Amino acid sequence: MIDVVLPCLDEAEALPWVLERMPPGYRPIVADNGSTDGSDQVAAAHGALVVREPRRGFGAACHAGLLAATSDVVCFMDADASLDPRQLPLVTAQVVGGDADLVLGRRVAATAGAWPAHARWANAVLARRLRRAAGISVHDLGPMRACRRTALLGLELADRRFGYPLEMVLRAAAAGWRVAETEVDYLPRAGRSKVTGTVRGTVRAIKDMRAVLSEHQGQRTTMPA
């Protein structure tokens, strides 16, 4: 069994499609972050383990789901139907096979409107900074990803906002993990995104990620020679 953490805030519309497409052997853990649209009830009705995280923040939801997971390999993915759970085996294969320690799903837009231009540009800029900061060949901060659960807990991720996915990659690279990418389809999400759906949301996510990058670079410059 492989646990799949799905951070969730008001995704009742998308959850049925997402959970119905979960592959055999993959257990969904919906980390509800204070939804008011009945997302938790929808998730439970579709067989997901529901974890409630009252403290708001994308990273807070992700980490609550991670703490609830029990499988050796754990996955993360958005709950908004922008990613197809049936492609999870593409992301987990290298981890399960021992060829990589962290695999990110590199998003490829399935339709012209799946990835708004402002969000695609912001992702490219952050990925470029990440390559320079961590020295790894990564082109997308893909929200679909897989790694070993115990090893991830050992990284002691501290961010509880939108910087959580970036901090995961930075700390993994600093720890000498083998980080890889594999292409996955990026679909038009259900409903309106809290991040990519608005410029304001994208700017907020960038701000959180820049803070994580700055902290990481500061730690590197203060390390003893």
C-alpha positions in Angstrom: 0.0 0.0 0.0 1.1 3.5 -0.8 -0.5 6.5 1.1 -1.4 9.6 -1.0 -1.7 12.8 0.9 -4.2 15.3 -0.6 -4.2 18.7 1.1 -7.8 20.0 0.8 -9.6 23.3 1.2 -13.1 23.4 -0.3 -12.7 20.8 -3.0 -16.0 19.0 -2.7 -16.6 19.4 -6.4 -13.3 17.8 -7.4 -12.9 15.1 -4.8 -15.3 12.4 -6.3 -13.4 12.4 -9.6 -10.0 12.3 -7.8 -10.9 9.6 -5.3 -12.7 7.4 -7.9 -9.5 7.4 -10.0 -7.2 6.3 -7.2 -5.2 3.3 -8.4 -5.5 0.0 -6.6 -2.9 -0.2 -3.7 -3.0 3.6 -3.2 -4.8 4.9 -0.1 -6.0 8.5 -0.2 -5.5 10.6 2.9 -7.5 13.8 2.6 -6.0 16.5 4.9 -8.9 18.9 5.3 -7.7 22.4 6.1 -11.0 24.0 7.3 -13.3 23.4 4.4 -16.8 24.8 4.6 -18.3 23.0 1.6 -18.5 19.5 3.1 -15.2 18.3 1.5 -14.5 16.1 4.6 -17.9 14.4 4.2 -17.4 13.8 0.5 -14.0 12.4 1.1 -15.2 10.0 3.8 -18.1 8.9 1.6 -15.6 8.0 -1.2 -13.5 5.9 1.1 -10.7 8.3 2.0 -9.1 8.6 5.4 -9.9 12.1 6.5 -7.5 14.1 8.7 -8.6 17.5 10.0 -5.9 20.2 10.3 -7.5 23.4 11.8 -4.4 25.5 11.4 -4.6 27.1 8.0 -1.7 26.7 5.5 -0.9 24.4 2.6 2.1 23.0 4.4 0.1 22.5 7.6 -2.3 20.3 5.7 0.4 18.4 3.9 2.3 17.7 7.2 -0.9 16.6 9.0 -1.4 14.1 6.2 2.2 12.9 6.3 1.9 12.3 10.1 -1.2 10.2 9.5 0.5 8.1 6.8 1.9 4.7 7.6 3.2 3.3 4.3 6.9 3.1 3.4 6.4 5.2 0.3 4.2 8.3 0.5 2.8 10.5 -2.3 1.5 14.1 -2.4 -0.9 15.5 -4.9 -3.4 18.3 -5.2 -7.1 17.5 -4.6 -8.5 19.8 -7.3 -8.6 17.4 -10.2 -5.7 19.1 -12.0 -3.7 15.9 -11.7 -4.8 12.4 -12.6 -4.3 9.9 -9.7 -4.0 7.1 -12.3 -0.5 8.6 -13.1 0.7 8.1 -9.6 2.5 4.9 -10.5 4.6 6.9 -12.9 5.8 9.0 -10.0 6.3 6.2 -7.5 8.1 3.8 -9.8 11.6 5.2 -9.4 11.2 5.4 -5.6 9.9 1.9 -5.2 12.6 0.6 -7.6 15.4 2.3 -5.6 16.5 4.5 -8.5 15.5 7.8 -6.8 14.7 9.2 -3.4 12.3 12.0 -4.4 10.4 12.1 -7.7 8.5 15.1 -8.8 5.8 15.0 -11.5 6.8 17.5 -14.1 3.6 19.0 -15.3 2.7 19.1 -19.0 -0.4 21.1 -19.8 -3.1 18.9 -21.4 -5.0 21.9 -22.7 -4.2 25.5 -23.5 -6.0 26.8 -20.5 -4.8 24.3 -17.9 -1.8 26.3 -16.7 -2.4 30.1 -16.6 0.5 32.1 -18.1 1.3 34.0 -14.8 1.5 30.8 -12.8 3.6 29.0 -15.5 6.0 32.0 -15.5 6.3 32.1 -11.7 7.0 28.3 -11.6 9.7 28.6 -14.2 11.4 31.4 -12.3 11.3 29.5 -9.0 12.5 26.3 -10.7 15.5 28.2 -12.1 16.4 29.6 -8.7 16.0 26.1 -7.2 18.4 24.7 -9.7 21.0 27.2 -8.8 20.4 26.9 -5.0 20.3 23.2 -4.8 22.4 22.1 -7.7 19.8 19.7 -9.1 18.1 19.4 -12.5 14.5 20.3 -11.6 12.2 22.2 -14.0 8.9 22.1 -12.1 7.9 22.3 -8.4 5.3 19.7 -9.2 2.7 19.0 -6.5 2.5 15.3 -7.5 5.5 13.7 -5.8 6.7 10.6 -4.0 9.4 9.7 -1.5 10.1 7.5 1.5 7.9 8.5 4.5 10.5 8.0 7.3 13.2 9.7 5.4 10.9 12.7 4.7 10.0 13.0 8.4 13.8 13.0 9.1 14.1 16.2 7.0 12.1 18.0 9.7 10.3 20.4 7.3 9.4 23.6 9.2 7.3 25.6 6.7 3.6 25.3 7.0 2.5 27.6 4.2 3.1 27.5 0.4 6.8 27.1 1.0 6.4 23.5 2.1 6.9 21.8 -1.3 10.0 23.9 -2.1 11.5 23.3 1.3 11.0 19.6 0.8 13.1 19.7 -2.4 15.8 22.0 -0.9 16.3 19.9 2.2 16.2 16.7 0.2 19.0 18.0 -2.1 21.0 19.2 0.9 20.7 15.7 2.4 22.1 14.2 -0.8 18.9 12.7 -2.0 18.6 11.6 -5.6 15.9 13.9 -7.0 14.3 13.1 -10.3 11.3 14.2 -12.5 8.8 12.4 -14.7 6.2 14.0 -16.9 2.5 14.0 -15.8 -0.5 15.6 -17.4 -1.7 18.9 -16.0 -5.5 19.3 -16.4 -7.9 22.2 -15.9 -8.8 22.1 -12.2 -12.3 21.9 -10.9 -13.5 25.2 -9.5 -11.3 28.2 -8.9 -7.7 27.8 -7.7 -6.6 29.5 -4.5 -3.2 30.0 -6.0 -2.9 29.8 -9.8 -6.5 31.0 -10.3 -5.5 34.6 -9.3 -2.5 36.8 -9.6 -2.8 37.6 -5.9 -2.8 33.9 -4.9 0.3 33.3 -7.1 2.1 36.3 -5.6 1.3 35.0 -2.1 2.8 31.6 -3.0 5.9 33.1 -4.5 6.4 35.2 -1.4 6.3 32.1 0.8 8.7 30.2 -1.5 11.1 33.1 -1.7 11.3 33.2 2.1 12.2 29.5 2.1 14.8 30.1 -0.6 16.3 33.0 1.2 16.5 31.1 4.5 18.2 28.2 2.7 20.7 30.4 1.1 21.4 32.2 4.4 22.1 28.8 6.1 24.5 27.9 3.3 26.5 31.1 3.7 26.8 30.7 7.5 28.0 27.1 7.4 31.5 26.6 8.6 34.1 25.9 5.8 
